[in-house]
């Protein structure tokens, strides 16, 4: 007997050439054909895929341009902030007016007497004496 296919879990025998008729697989084949006819029209064609890729490329180019604009704006802002910061610092340093010279600054200051704090010495240490015996 010839087998339809050899598989460890399933093995069906094909009708003998002299036989004929339905061996029970016609319902299965009909179900597969029906499923095939319903699925195939919903699959994407080559034109659908190319259209999808073209839309995807356009979206990616638009996002790339947006990111480039944001990066350029950020870099220019950072550079402008640095330039303005150093420019403001240089302007502040160059426009600093010297303080008016006052006589108190140029005249030597009078020295006051230093404050001296005297700490009293520790009390003298007395050696302990042995108790005296009474006569």
N, CA, C and O atoms as a printed pandas DataFrame, in Angstrom:
     atom_number atom_name residue_name chain_id  residue_number  x_coord  y_coord  z_coord
0              1         N          UNK        A               1    0.827   -1.190    0.000
1              2        CA          UNK        A               1    0.000    0.000    0.000
2              3         C          UNK        A               1    0.862    1.241    0.000
3              4         O          UNK        A               1    1.879    1.306    0.691
4              5         N          UNK        A               2    0.462    2.203   -0.760
5              6        CA          UNK        A               2    1.201    3.456   -0.829
6              7         C          UNK        A               2    0.626    4.431    0.198
7              8         O          UNK        A               2   -0.588    4.492    0.394
8              9         N          UNK        A               3    1.499    5.186    0.847
9             10        CA          UNK        A               3    1.052    6.159    1.849
10            11         C          UNK        A               3    0.972    7.549    1.231
11            12         O          UNK        A               3    1.758    7.906    0.354
12            13         N          UNK        A               4   -0.007    8.330    1.713
13            14        CA          UNK        A               4   -0.147    9.712    1.237
14            15         C          UNK        A               4    1.088   10.502    1.644
15            16         O          UNK        A               4    1.661   11.228    0.832
16            17         N          UNK        A               5    1.484   10.366    2.863
17            18        CA          UNK        A               5    2.735   10.938    3.351
18            19         C          UNK        A               5    3.130   10.178    4.605
19            20         O          UNK        A               5    2.284    9.636    5.316
20            21         N          UNK        A               6    4.390   10.150    4.854
21            22        CA          UNK        A               6    4.876    9.462    6.048
22            23         C          UNK        A               6    5.162   10.487    7.114
23            24         O          UNK        A               6    6.039   11.337    6.962
24            25         N          UNK        A               7    4.438   10.403    8.164
25            26        CA          UNK        A               7    4.603   11.315    9.296
26            27         C          UNK        A               7    4.446   10.487   10.553
27            28         O          UNK        A               7    3.595    9.599   10.597
28            29         N          UNK        A               8    5.257   10.757   11.595
29            30        CA          UNK        A               8    5.194    9.882   12.773
30            31         C          UNK        A               8    3.856    9.915   13.493
31            32         O          UNK        A               8    3.509    8.951   14.176
32            33         N          UNK        A               9    3.096   10.994   13.361
33            34        CA          UNK        A               9    1.847   11.074   14.111
34            35         C          UNK        A               9    0.625   10.746   13.266
35            36         O          UNK        A               9   -0.445   10.481   13.813
36            37         N          UNK        A              10    0.762   10.758   11.949
37            38        CA          UNK        A              10   -0.415   10.571   11.118
38            39         C          UNK        A              10   -0.009    9.880    9.811
39            40         O          UNK        A              10    0.963   10.274    9.166
40            41         N          UNK        A              11   -0.726    8.897    9.449
41            42        CA          UNK        A              11   -0.423    8.188    8.215
42            43         C          UNK        A              11   -1.736    7.682    7.635
43            44         O          UNK        A              11   -2.453    6.929    8.293
44            45         N          UNK        A              12   -2.055    8.085    6.420
45            46        CA          UNK        A              12   -3.281    7.628    5.758
46            47         C          UNK        A              12   -2.912    6.835    4.508
47            48         O          UNK        A              12   -1.899    7.087    3.857
48            49         N          UNK        A              13   -3.712    5.935    4.221
49            50        CA          UNK        A              13   -3.494    5.127    3.029
50            51         C          UNK        A              13   -4.334    5.687    1.883
51            52         O          UNK        A              13   -5.475    6.112    2.063
52            53         N          UNK        A              14   -3.726    5.668    0.709
53            54        CA          UNK        A              14   -4.428    6.129   -0.481
54            55         C          UNK        A              14   -5.173    4.927   -1.084
55            56         O          UNK        A              14   -4.722    3.784   -1.003
56            57         N          UNK        A              15   -6.311    5.225   -1.681
57            58        CA          UNK        A              15   -7.070    4.151   -2.324
58            59         C          UNK        A              15   -6.214    3.469   -3.381
59            60         O          UNK        A              15   -5.322    4.066   -3.984
60            61         N          UNK        A              16   -6.504    2.271   -3.567
61            62        CA          UNK        A              16   -5.818    1.508   -4.601
62            63         C          UNK        A              16   -6.215    2.054   -5.973
63            64         O          UNK        A              16   -7.319    2.572   -6.145
64            65         N          UNK        A              17   -5.333    1.940   -6.924
65            66        CA          UNK        A              17   -5.657    2.426   -8.255
66            67         C          UNK        A              17   -6.956    1.845   -8.801
67            68         O          UNK        A              17   -7.651    2.484   -9.592
68            69         N          UNK        A              18   -7.264    0.669   -8.386
69            70        CA          UNK        A              18   -8.491    0.069   -8.892
70            71         C          UNK        A              18   -9.710    0.597   -8.148
71            72         O          UNK        A              18  -10.844    0.443   -8.602
72            73         N          UNK        A              19   -9.459    1.228   -6.985
73            74        CA          UNK        A              19  -10.563    1.703   -6.163
74            75         C          UNK        A              19  -11.173    2.944   -6.752
75            76         O          UNK        A              19  -11.505    2.951   -7.937
76            77         N          UNK        A              20  -11.331    3.957   -6.009
77            78        CA          UNK        A              20  -11.886    5.196   -6.503
78            79         C          UNK        A              20  -12.833    5.738   -5.467
79            80         O          UNK        A              20  -13.169    5.076   -4.485
80            81         N          UNK        A              21  -13.242    6.917   -5.703
81            82        CA          UNK        A              21  -14.195    7.505   -4.792
82            83         C          UNK        A              21  -13.513    8.381   -3.767
83            84         O          UNK        A              21  -12.334    8.714   -3.880
84            85         N          UNK        A              22  -14.272    8.737   -2.785
85            86        CA          UNK        A              22  -13.820    9.677   -1.747
86            87         C          UNK        A              22  -13.277    8.906   -0.563
87            88         O          UNK        A              22  -13.937    8.017   -0.026
88            89         N          UNK        A              23  -12.069    9.255   -0.163
89            90        CA          UNK        A              23  -11.494    8.599    1.014
90            91         C          UNK        A              23  -11.637    9.485    2.258
91            92         O          UNK        A              23  -10.995    9.204    3.270
92            93         N          UNK        A              24  -12.445   10.530    2.217
93            94        CA          UNK        A              24  -12.683   11.387    3.380
94            95         C          UNK        A              24  -11.897   12.682    3.365
95            96         O          UNK        A              24  -12.108   13.533    4.228
96            97         N          UNK        A              25  -10.994   12.856    2.407
97            98        CA          UNK        A              25  -10.183   14.073    2.360
98            99         C          UNK        A              25  -10.812   15.163    1.505
99           100         O          UNK        A              25  -10.315   16.290    1.497
100          101         N          UNK        A              26  -11.880   14.868    0.790
101          102        CA          UNK        A              26  -12.496   15.875   -0.077
102          103         C          UNK        A              26  -13.083   17.032    0.733
103          104         O          UNK        A              26  -13.025   18.184    0.302
104          105         N          UNK        A              27  -13.644   16.730    1.896
105          106        CA          UNK        A              27  -14.171   17.806    2.746
106          107         C          UNK        A              27  -13.039   18.707    3.227
107          108         O          UNK        A              27  -13.175   19.929    3.280
108          109         N          UNK        A              28  -11.949   18.093    3.566
109          110        CA          UNK        A              28  -10.780   18.865    4.022
110          111         C          UNK        A              28  -10.243   19.742    2.902
111          112         O          UNK        A              28   -9.903   20.901    3.139
112          113         N          UNK        A              29  -10.162   19.213    1.695
113          114        CA          UNK        A              29   -9.656   19.979    0.554
114          115         C          UNK        A              29  -10.610   21.118    0.226
115          116         O          UNK        A              29  -10.167   22.218   -0.105
116          117         N          UNK        A              30  -11.898   20.872    0.314
117          118        CA          UNK        A              30  -12.888   21.914    0.053
118          119         C          UNK        A              30  -12.759   23.037    1.084
119          120         O          UNK        A              30  -12.862   24.213    0.734
120          121         N          UNK        A              31  -12.536   22.684    2.345
121          122        CA          UNK        A              31  -12.370   23.696    3.392
122          123         C          UNK        A              31  -11.109   24.517    3.152
123          124         O          UNK        A              31  -11.110   25.733    3.347
124          125         N          UNK        A              32  -10.036   23.857    2.729
125          126        CA          UNK        A              32   -8.791   24.580    2.442
126          127         C          UNK        A              32   -8.951   25.510    1.242
127          128         O          UNK        A              32   -8.438   26.629    1.254
128          129         N          UNK        A              33   -9.652   25.059    0.213
129          130        CA          UNK        A              33   -9.875   25.927   -0.952
130          131         C          UNK        A              33  -10.719   27.141   -0.583
131          132         O          UNK        A              33  -10.455   28.247   -1.055
132          133         N          UNK        A              34  -11.718   26.944    0.246
133          134        CA          UNK        A              34  -12.566   28.064    0.680
134          135         C          UNK        A              34  -11.748   29.066    1.492
135          136         O          UNK        A              34  -11.862   30.279    1.315
136          137         N          UNK        A              35  -10.930   28.534    2.375
137          138        CA          UNK        A              35  -10.071   29.414    3.183
138          139         C          UNK        A              35   -9.087   30.167    2.292
139          140         O          UNK        A              35   -8.842   31.355    2.500
140          141         N          UNK        A              36   -8.528   29.485    1.310
141          142        CA          UNK        A              36   -7.585   30.097    0.371
142          143         C          UNK        A              36   -8.254   31.225   -0.408
143          144         O          UNK        A              36   -7.662   32.288   -0.594
144          145         N          UNK        A              37   -9.474   31.000   -0.859
145          146        CA          UNK        A              37  -10.190   31.999   -1.642
146          147         C          UNK        A              37  -10.568   33.226   -0.808
147          148         O          UNK        A              37  -10.711   34.318   -1.358
148          149         N          UNK        A              38  -10.730   33.068    0.493
149          150        CA          UNK        A              38  -11.063   34.222    1.347
150          151         C          UNK        A              38   -9.819   34.978    1.805
151          152         O          UNK        A              38   -9.896   36.179    2.064
152          153         N          UNK        A              39   -8.679   34.303    1.911
153          154        CA          UNK        A              39   -7.460   34.946    2.421
154          155         C          UNK        A              39   -6.683   35.646    1.315
155          156         O          UNK        A              39   -6.181   36.749    1.530
156          157         N          UNK        A              40   -6.570   35.047    0.157
157          158        CA          UNK        A              40   -5.718   35.568   -0.912
158          159         C          UNK        A              40   -6.101   36.994   -1.328
159          160         O          UNK        A              40   -5.195   37.806   -1.514
160          161         N          UNK        A              41   -7.377   37.351   -1.485
161          162        CA          UNK        A              41   -7.694   38.727   -1.897
162          163         C          UNK        A              41   -7.287   39.784   -0.868
163          164         O          UNK        A              41   -7.126   40.954   -1.217
164          165         N          UNK        A              42   -7.120   39.383    0.399
165          166        CA          UNK        A              42   -6.757   40.362    1.427
166          167         C          UNK        A              42   -5.259   40.570    1.548
167          168         O          UNK        A              42   -4.831   41.472    2.266
168          169         N          UNK        A              43   -4.455   39.775    0.877
169          170        CA          UNK        A              43   -2.993   39.920    0.954
170          171         C          UNK        A              43   -2.538   41.146    0.172
171          172         O          UNK        A              43   -3.163   41.534   -0.816
172          173         N          UNK        A              44   -1.457   41.742    0.618
173          174        CA          UNK        A              44   -0.921   42.942   -0.032
174          175         C          UNK        A              44   -0.221   42.565   -1.328
175          176         O          UNK        A              44    0.446   41.534   -1.427
176          177         N          UNK        A              45   -0.391   43.423   -2.307
177          178        CA          UNK        A              45    0.290   43.209   -3.584
178          179         C          UNK        A              45    1.595   43.982   -3.589
179          180         O          UNK        A              45    1.892   44.741   -2.667
180          181         N          UNK        A              46    2.368   43.776   -4.644
181          182        CA          UNK        A              46    3.655   44.470   -4.755
182          183         C          UNK        A              46    3.444   45.983   -4.809
183          184         O          UNK        A              46    4.221   46.736   -4.223
184          185         N          UNK        A              47    2.411   46.429   -5.499
185          186        CA          UNK        A              47    2.113   47.868   -5.577
186          187         C          UNK        A              47    1.735   48.445   -4.215
187          188         O          UNK        A              47    2.119   49.567   -3.883
188          189         N          UNK        A              48    0.969   47.663   -3.414
189          190        CA          UNK        A              48    0.603   48.124   -2.070
190          191         C          UNK        A              48    1.837   48.298   -1.197
191          192         O          UNK        A              48    1.949   49.271   -0.451
192          193         N          UNK        A              49    2.759   47.350   -1.294
193          194        CA          UNK        A              49    3.979   47.421   -0.490
194          195         C          UNK        A              49    4.835   48.606   -0.908
195          196         O          UNK        A              49    5.368   49.317   -0.057
196          197         N          UNK        A              50    4.973   48.826   -2.221
197          198        CA          UNK        A              50    5.776   49.959   -2.701
198          199         C          UNK        A              50    5.154   51.286   -2.284
199          200         O          UNK        A              50    5.878   52.215   -1.924
200          201         N          UNK        A              51    3.831   51.396   -2.323
201          202        CA          UNK        A              51    3.152   52.617   -1.879
202          203         C          UNK        A              51    3.394   52.848   -0.392
203          204         O          UNK        A              51    3.631   53.976    0.040
204          205         N          UNK        A              52    3.333   51.773    0.385
205          206        CA          UNK        A              52    3.581   51.886    1.831
206          207         C          UNK        A              52    5.005   52.341    2.118
207          208         O          UNK        A              52    5.231   53.171    2.999
208          209         N          UNK        A              53    5.973   51.793    1.368
209          210        CA          UNK        A              53    7.362   52.204    1.568
210          211         C          UNK        A              53    7.573   53.659    1.165
211          212         O          UNK        A              53    8.339   54.376    1.810
212          213         N          UNK        A              54    6.900   54.100    0.103
213          214        CA          UNK        A              54    7.041   55.494   -0.323
214          215         C          UNK        A              54    6.496   56.438    0.745
215          216         O          UNK        A              54    7.101   57.472    1.029
216          217         N          UNK        A              55    5.351   56.085    1.338
217          218        CA          UNK        A              55    4.802   56.906    2.423
218          219         C          UNK        A              55    5.728   56.910    3.632
219          220         O          UNK        A              55    5.922   57.946    4.268
220          221         N          UNK        A              56    6.295   55.762    3.944
221          222        CA          UNK        A              56    7.217   55.663    5.075
222          223         C          UNK        A              56    8.455   56.515    4.847
223          224         O          UNK        A              56    8.913   57.198    5.763
224          225         N          UNK        A              57    9.003   56.484    3.635
225          226        CA          UNK        A              57   10.181   57.302    3.328
226          227         C          UNK        A              57    9.864   58.786    3.449
227          228         O          UNK        A              57   10.675   59.551    3.971
228          229         N          UNK        A              58    8.697   59.198    2.975
229          230        CA          UNK        A              58    8.317   60.612    3.067
230          231         C          UNK        A              58    8.194   61.033    4.529
231          232         O          UNK        A              58    8.651   62.114    4.902
232          233         N          UNK        A              59    7.586   60.195    5.355
233          234        CA          UNK        A              59    7.462   60.510    6.780
234          235         C          UNK        A              59    8.831   60.592    7.446
235          236         O          UNK        A              59    9.065   61.471    8.276
236          237         N          UNK        A              60    9.735   59.686    7.091
237          238        CA          UNK        A              60   11.068   59.705    7.695
238          239         C          UNK        A              60   11.848   60.949    7.278
239          240         O          UNK        A              60   12.565   61.530    8.092
240          241         N          UNK        A              61   11.716   61.364    6.019
241          242        CA          UNK        A              61   12.406   62.576    5.575
242          243         C          UNK        A              61   11.852   63.801    6.285
243          244         O          UNK        A              61   12.600   64.719    6.622
244          245         N          UNK        A              62   10.544   63.818    6.511
245          246        CA          UNK        A              62    9.935   64.943    7.230
246          247         C          UNK        A              62   10.427   64.997    8.674
247          248         O          UNK        A              62   10.731   66.072    9.192
248          249         N          UNK        A              63   10.504   63.832    9.321
249          250        CA          UNK        A              63   11.009   63.801   10.704
250          251         C          UNK        A              63   12.481   64.204   10.756
251          252         O          UNK        A              63   12.898   64.898   11.683
252          253         N          UNK        A              64   13.267   63.776    9.775
253          254        CA          UNK        A              64   14.680   64.132    9.728
254          255         C          UNK        A              64   14.847   65.642    9.600
255          256         O          UNK        A              64   15.707   66.230   10.255
256          257         N          UNK        A              65   14.033   66.265    8.764
257          258        CA          UNK        A              65   14.116   67.721    8.600
258          259         C          UNK        A              65   13.723   68.421    9.896
259          260         O          UNK        A              65   14.346   69.415   10.270
260          261         N          UNK        A              66   12.707   67.924   10.583
261          262        CA          UNK        A              66   12.293   68.525   11.856
262          263         C          UNK        A              66   13.367   68.413   12.920
263          264         O          UNK        A              66   13.614   69.363   13.662
264          265         N          UNK        A              67   14.005   67.257   12.997
265          266        CA          UNK        A              67   15.078   67.058   13.978
266          267         C          UNK        A              67   16.255   67.963   13.657
267          268         O          UNK        A              67   16.869   68.527   14.563
268          269         N          UNK        A              68   16.577   68.110   12.366
269          270        CA          UNK        A              68   17.692   68.984   11.982
270          271         C          UNK        A              68   17.403   70.433   12.367
271          272         O          UNK        A              68   18.300   71.141   12.826
272          273         N          UNK        A              69   16.162   70.880   12.184
273          274        CA          UNK        A              69   15.811   72.256   12.582
274          275         C          UNK        A              69   15.953   72.445   14.095
275          276         O          UNK        A              69   16.487   73.458   14.545
276          277         N          UNK        A              70   15.484   71.485   14.870
277          278        CA          UNK        A              70   15.603   71.598   16.323
278          279         C          UNK        A              70   17.066   71.610   16.761
279          280         O          UNK        A              70   17.445   72.379   17.644
280          281         N          UNK        A              71   17.886   70.762   16.145
281          282        CA          UNK        A              71   19.311   70.733   16.508
282          283         C          UNK        A              71   19.984   72.054   16.179
283          284         O          UNK        A              71   20.757   72.575   16.983
284          285         N          UNK        A              72   19.698   72.599   15.008
285          286        CA          UNK        A              72   20.292   73.873   14.615
286          287         C          UNK        A              72   19.854   74.983   15.573
287          288         O          UNK        A              72   20.674   75.798   15.996
288          289         N          UNK        A              73   18.578   75.014   15.911
289          290        CA          UNK        A              73   18.086   76.026   16.856
290          291         C          UNK        A              73   18.735   75.904   18.224
291          292         O          UNK        A              73   19.081   76.909   18.845
292          293         N          UNK        A              74   18.900   74.673   18.696
293          294        CA          UNK        A              74   19.519   74.451   20.010
294          295         C          UNK        A              74   20.984   74.877   20.007
295          296         O          UNK        A              74   21.441   75.536   20.940
296          297         N          UNK        A              75   21.712   74.507   18.972
297          298        CA          UNK        A              75   23.135   74.860   18.893
298          299         C          UNK        A              75   23.293   76.377   18.817
299          300         O          UNK        A              75   24.152   76.942   19.494
300          301         N          UNK        A              76   22.479   77.038   18.009
301          302        CA          UNK        A              76   22.578   78.505   17.915
302          303         C          UNK        A              76   22.223   79.172   19.241
303          304         O          UNK        A              76   22.838   80.172   19.610
304          305         N          UNK        A              77   21.255   78.642   19.948
305          306        CA          UNK        A              77   20.892   79.195   21.259
306          307         C          UNK        A              77   22.032   79.045   22.252
307          308         O          UNK        A              77   22.342   79.983   22.986
308          309         N          UNK        A              78   22.658   77.880   22.282
309          310        CA          UNK        A              78   23.775   77.657   23.213
310          311         C          UNK        A              78   24.945   78.584   22.872
311          312         O          UNK        A              78   25.534   79.193   23.765
312          313         N          UNK        A              79   25.280   78.691   21.590
313          314        CA          UNK        A              79   26.389   79.565   21.190
314          315         C          UNK        A              79   26.056   81.018   21.513
315          316         O          UNK        A              79   26.914   81.749   22.009
316          317         N          UNK        A              80   24.836   81.444   21.244
317          318        CA          UNK        A              80   24.435   82.820   21.569
318          319         C          UNK        A              80   24.500   83.104   23.057
319          320         O          UNK        A              80   24.932   84.183   23.464
320          321         N          UNK        A              81   24.079   82.154   23.870
321          322        CA          UNK        A              81   24.140   82.331   25.325
322          323         C          UNK        A              81   25.582   82.462   25.800
323          324         O          UNK        A              81   25.883   83.302   26.647
324          325         N          UNK        A              82   26.464   81.645   25.264
325          326        CA          UNK        A              82   27.882   81.723   25.651
326          327         C          UNK        A              82   28.468   83.063   25.243
327          328         O          UNK        A              82   29.169   83.698   26.030
328          329         N          UNK        A              83   28.185   83.505   24.008
329          330        CA          UNK        A              83   28.724   84.786   23.532
330          331         C          UNK        A              83   28.195   85.943   24.382
331          332         O          UNK        A              83   28.956   86.824   24.780
332          333         N          UNK        A              84   26.894   85.937   24.655
333          334        CA          UNK        A              84   26.331   87.008   25.477
334          335         C          UNK        A              84   26.874   86.970   26.900
335          336         O          UNK        A              84   27.100   88.019   27.504
336          337         N          UNK        A              85   27.084   85.779   27.438
337          338        CA          UNK        A              85   27.626   85.674   28.794
338          339         C          UNK        A              85   29.027   86.245   28.889
339          340         O          UNK        A              85   29.318   87.041   29.781
340          341         N          UNK        A              86   29.903   85.840   27.966
341          342        CA          UNK        A              86   31.266   86.372   27.997
342          343         C          UNK        A              86   31.303   87.848   27.622
343          344         O          UNK        A              86   32.118   88.605   28.150
344          345         N          UNK        A              87   30.420   88.260   26.710
345          346        CA          UNK        A              87   30.360   89.685   26.364
346          347         C          UNK        A              87   29.917   90.522   27.548
347          348         O          UNK        A              87   30.482   91.587   27.798
348          349         N          UNK        A              88   28.922   90.062   28.278
349          350        CA          UNK        A              88   28.472   90.774   29.477
350          351         C          UNK        A              88   29.548   90.811   30.546
351          352         O          UNK        A              88   29.715   91.825   31.224
352          353         N          UNK        A              89   30.274   89.724   30.702
353          354        CA          UNK        A              89   31.364   89.696   31.674
354          355         C          UNK        A              89   32.459   90.690   31.291
355          356         O          UNK        A              89   32.954   91.435   32.137
356          357         N          UNK        A              90   32.833   90.695   30.005
357          358        CA          UNK        A              90   33.869   91.638   29.552
358          359         C          UNK        A              90   33.401   93.079   29.704
359          360         O          UNK        A              90   34.187   93.939   30.103
360          361         N          UNK        A              91   32.146   93.361   29.398
361          362        CA          UNK        A              91   31.618   94.721   29.532
362          363         C          UNK        A              91   31.620   95.155   30.995
363          364         O          UNK        A              91   31.965   96.295   31.305
364          365         N          UNK        A              92   31.235   94.249   31.894
365          366        CA          UNK        A              92   31.210   94.575   33.321
366          367         C          UNK        A              92   32.607   94.866   33.832
367          368         O          UNK        A              92   32.804   95.814   34.592
368          369         N          UNK        A              93   33.569   94.069   33.429
369          370        CA          UNK        A              93   34.944   94.275   33.898
370          371         C          UNK        A              93   35.523   95.563   33.319
371          372         O          UNK        A              93   36.225   96.289   34.024
372          373         N          UNK        A              94   35.248   95.858   32.069
373          374        CA          UNK        A              94   35.843   97.045   31.446
374          375         C          UNK        A              94   35.185   98.338   31.912
375          376         O          UNK        A              94   35.830   99.385   31.879
376          377         N          UNK        A              95   33.942   98.305   32.339
377          378        CA          UNK        A              95   33.246   99.519   32.760
378          379         C          UNK        A              95   33.239   99.716   34.260
379          380         O          UNK        A              95   32.502  100.562   34.766
380          381         N          UNK        A              96   34.029   98.969   34.969
381          382        CA          UNK        A              96   34.080   99.128   36.419
382          383         C          UNK        A              96   34.801  100.423   36.743
383          384         O          UNK        A              96   35.942  100.621   36.323
384          385         N          UNK        A              97   34.152  101.300   37.478
385          386        CA          UNK        A              97   34.771  102.580   37.855
386          387         C          UNK        A              97   35.546  102.388   39.145
387          388         O          UNK        A              97   35.095  101.691   40.053
388          389         N          UNK        A              98   36.717  103.012   39.221
389          390        CA          UNK        A              98   37.481  102.870   40.467
390          391         C          UNK        A              98   36.780  103.634   41.600
391          392         O          UNK        A              98   36.153  104.669   41.374
392          393         N          UNK        A              99   36.899  103.113   42.793
393          394        CA          UNK        A              99   36.275  103.751   43.949
394          395         C          UNK        A              99   37.013  105.038   44.265
395          396         O          UNK        A              99   38.230  105.118   44.098
396          397         N          UNK        A             100   36.271  106.057   44.727
397          398        CA          UNK        A             100   36.883  107.336   45.094
398          399         C          UNK        A             100   37.816  107.115   46.285
399          400         O          UNK        A             100   37.495  106.391   47.227
400          401         N          UNK        A             101   38.959  107.752   46.211
401          402        CA          UNK        A             101   39.943  107.592   47.275
402          403         C          UNK        A             101   39.506  108.456   48.448
403          404         O          UNK        A             101   39.373  109.672   48.312
404          405         N          UNK        A             102   39.290  107.847   49.571
405          406        CA          UNK        A             102   38.880  108.605   50.757
406          407         C          UNK        A             102   40.072  108.760   51.691
407          408         O          UNK        A             102   40.976  107.924   51.695
408          409         N          UNK        A             103   40.075  109.830   52.483
409          410        CA          UNK        A             103   41.199  110.048   53.389
410          411         C          UNK        A             103   41.338  108.930   54.420
411          412         O          UNK        A             103   42.446  108.655   54.879
412          413         N          UNK        A             104   40.270  108.302   54.780
413          414        CA          UNK        A             104   40.345  107.249   55.788
414          415         C          UNK        A             104   41.135  106.055   55.253
415          416         O          UNK        A             104   41.774  105.331   56.017
416          417         N          UNK        A             105   41.084  105.863   53.977
417          418        CA          UNK        A             105   41.789  104.722   53.405
418          419         C          UNK        A             105   43.278  105.021   53.294
419          420         O          UNK        A             105   44.106  104.142   53.531
420          421         N          UNK        A             106   43.625  106.261   52.933
421          422        CA          UNK        A             106   45.024  106.586   52.734
422          423         C          UNK        A             106   45.753  106.869   54.035
423          424         O          UNK        A             106   46.954  106.617   54.127
424          425         N          UNK        A             107   45.061  107.389   55.049
425          426        CA          UNK        A             107   45.719  107.705   56.322
426          427         C          UNK        A             107   45.947  106.418   57.098
427          428         O          UNK        A             107   45.106  105.518   57.098
428          429         N          UNK        A             108   47.121  106.341   57.773
429          430        CA          UNK        A             108   47.357  105.141   58.572
430          431         C          UNK        A             108   46.362  105.083   59.731
431          432         O          UNK        A             108   46.071  106.102   60.358
432          433         N          UNK        A             109   45.877  103.967   59.994
433          434        CA          UNK        A             109   44.893  103.801   61.063
434          435         C          UNK        A             109   45.592  103.826   62.412
435          436         O          UNK        A             109   46.703  103.320   62.572
436          437         N          UNK        A             110   44.906  104.431   63.381
437          438        CA          UNK        A             110   45.471  104.467   64.737
438          439         C          UNK        A             110   45.317  103.085   65.342
439          440         O          UNK        A             110   44.306  102.400   65.188
440          441         N          UNK        A             111   46.377  102.720   66.037
441          442        CA          UNK        A             111   46.338  101.411   66.647
442          443         C          UNK        A             111   45.793  101.531   68.055
443          444         O          UNK        A             111   46.176  102.428   68.805
444          445         N          UNK        A             112   44.930  100.657   68.397
445          446        CA          UNK        A             112   44.385  100.645   69.755
446          447         C          UNK        A             112   45.174   99.643   70.578
447          448         O          UNK        A             112   45.810   98.727   70.058
448          449         N          UNK        A             113   45.107   99.852   71.859
449          450        CA          UNK        A             113   45.841   98.956   72.760
450          451         C          UNK        A             113   45.238   97.572   72.676
451          452         O          UNK        A             113   44.018   97.422   72.620
452          453         N          UNK        A             114   46.091   96.559   72.668
453          454        CA          UNK        A             114   45.560   95.203   72.601
454          455         C          UNK        A             114   44.836   94.838   73.887
455          456         O          UNK        A             114   45.161   95.338   74.965
456          457         N          UNK        A             115   43.887   93.991   73.760
457          458        CA          UNK        A             115   43.125   93.526   74.920
458          459         C          UNK        A             115   43.830   92.285   75.450
459          460         O          UNK        A             115   44.069   91.322   74.722
460          461         N          UNK        A             116   44.156   92.338   76.735
461          462        CA          UNK        A             116   44.869   91.228   77.360
462          463         C          UNK        A             116   43.957   90.644   78.421
463          464         O          UNK        A             116   43.418   91.366   79.260
464          465         N          UNK        A             117   43.794   89.375   78.379
465          466        CA          UNK        A             117   42.961   88.683   79.354
466          467         C          UNK        A             117   43.891   87.833   80.204
467          468         O          UNK        A             117   44.610   86.974   79.695
468          469         N          UNK        A             118   43.866   88.088   81.519
469          470        CA          UNK        A             118   44.695   87.323   82.448
470          471         C          UNK        A             118   43.848   86.225   83.076
471          472         O          UNK        A             118   42.758   86.472   83.590
472          473         N          UNK        A             119   44.362   85.040   83.023
473          474        CA          UNK        A             119   43.679   83.898   83.626
474          475         C          UNK        A             119   44.374   83.636   84.952
475          476         O          UNK        A             119   45.598   83.509   84.988
476          477         N          UNK        A             120   43.606   83.552   86.060
477          478        CA          UNK        A             120   44.247   83.306   87.358
478          479         C          UNK        A             120   44.912   81.931   87.366
479          480         O          UNK        A             120   44.421   80.989   86.744
480          481         N          UNK        A             121   46.026   81.830   88.072
481          482        CA          UNK        A             121   46.719   80.545   88.111
482          483         C          UNK        A             121   45.910   79.515   88.899
483          484         O          UNK        A             121   45.038   79.848   89.701
484          485         N          UNK        A             122   46.235   78.269   88.637
485          486        CA          UNK        A             122   45.575   77.204   89.378
486          487         C          UNK        A             122   45.943   77.307   90.850
487          488         O          UNK        A             122   47.040   77.761   91.173
488          489         N          UNK        A             123   45.068   76.904   91.739
489          490        CA          UNK        A             123   45.430   76.957   93.163
490          491         C          UNK        A             123   46.603   76.020   93.430
491          492         O          UNK        A             123   46.724   74.972   92.795
492          493         N          UNK        A             124   47.466   76.400   94.372
493          494        CA          UNK        A             124   48.631   75.557   94.642
494          495         C          UNK        A             124   48.185   74.182   95.121
495          496         O          UNK        A             124   47.208   74.038   95.856
496          497         N          UNK        A             125   48.893   73.234   94.703
497          498        CA          UNK        A             125   48.552   71.878   95.125
498          499         C          UNK        A             125   49.191   71.614   96.481
499          500         O          UNK        A             125   50.360   71.928   96.706
500          501         N          UNK        A             126   48.429   71.049   97.351
501          502        CA          UNK        A             126   48.904   70.731   98.700
502          503         C          UNK        A             126   48.998   69.226   98.805
503          504         O          UNK        A             126   48.072   68.500   98.442
504          505         N          UNK        A             127   50.133   68.768   99.309
505          506        CA          UNK        A             127   50.309   67.324   99.447
506          507         C          UNK        A             127   49.414   66.832  100.578
507          508         O          UNK        A             127   49.324   67.485  101.618
508          509         N          UNK        A             128   48.777   65.738  100.402
509          510        CA          UNK        A             128   47.920   65.242  101.491
510          511         C          UNK        A             128   48.762   64.818  102.694
511          512         O          UNK        A             128   49.844   64.246  102.560
512          513         N          UNK        A             129   48.238   65.113  103.837
513          514        CA          UNK        A             129   48.958   64.786  105.073
514          515         C          UNK        A             129   48.271   63.613  105.751
515          516         O          UNK        A             129   47.062   63.408  105.636
516          517         N          UNK        A             130   49.086   62.860  106.457
517          518        CA          UNK        A             130   48.536   61.710  107.188
518          519         C          UNK        A             130   47.753   62.234  108.389
519          520         O          UNK        A             130   48.123   63.256  108.966
520          521         N          UNK        A             131   46.683   61.554  108.770
521          522        CA          UNK        A             131   45.911   62.031  109.912
522          523         C          UNK        A             131   46.775   61.981  111.203
523          524         O          UNK        A             131   47.566   61.063  111.421
524          525         N          UNK        A             132   46.586   62.959  111.990
525          526        CA          UNK        A             132   47.361   63.042  113.238
526          527         C          UNK        A             132   46.683   62.218  114.307
527          528         O          UNK        A             132   45.457   62.150  114.389
528          529         N          UNK        A             133   47.533   61.576  115.147
529          530        CA          UNK        A             133   47.008   60.771  116.243
530          531         C          UNK        A             133   46.836   61.666  117.457
531          532         O          UNK        A             133   47.646   62.555  117.721
532          533         N          UNK        A             134   45.787   61.415  118.170
533          534        CA          UNK        A             134   45.527   62.211  119.376
534          535         C          UNK        A             134   46.263   61.566  120.550
535          536         O          UNK        A             134   46.239   60.342  120.680
536          537         N          UNK        A             135   46.920   62.359  121.411
537          538        CA          UNK        A             135   47.607   61.774  122.587
538          539         C          UNK        A             135   46.678   61.356  123.679
539          540         O          UNK        A             135   47.125   60.856  124.711
